[in-house]
Amino acid sequence: MSAIAAMVISMTCLMAQNTQGTALDKLCSALSHSCVCLDCDYSFDMSEIRFQTEADIKVQGRAYVVDGAGMLVYSDGETVWTVDPNIKEVYIQSSGNELLNDPAIFFQNLDKYFKVTGKKVSDGVEVYSLNAVEDCGVKSAELTLKPDGTIVSALIGLSDGGKMDVKVRSMKVEEKKSVTFFRPSMSFDEAWIVTDLR
């Protein structure tokens, strides 16, 4: 859930490297110097799995927090905690270097993964087309931005034929947060099932 949603945000930095003076530049600057907060709806369509939910996402550099579908996902850029507070279960793993498992990788060397293949302006928005340059779990994406850099939507084609559609209801830019904001504040005592994969 968090990997693909955050990936949508991250892809824009690659495009900003390939364009100048655009909405992408504004978004990339916000992602580099601030905490970007998104309220969005998204759906997955992967073979026999269909899933639709909403999420609140906060992204800052390689760190992010996703709150959606009853789950909380935290990443401080080094460790990822996937927390289900309802059943008191947490999975802990290293961020690693796999794109779908750690979307923050997009913030580093983005041109390694994607190439901008098209841009069109329509009805006051800019629509960018992306294609993966190597197999990274994502085959293609179409990203729609307002001129001020606000994300409107993204349609992502996965390598396995699945699709993800993200609609952003609101986006705001906040001051940078401490890295501790991107770590769980709760303690995982004996009442929790903890699976530590690091």
Disulfide bonds with the S-S distance in Angstrom:
none
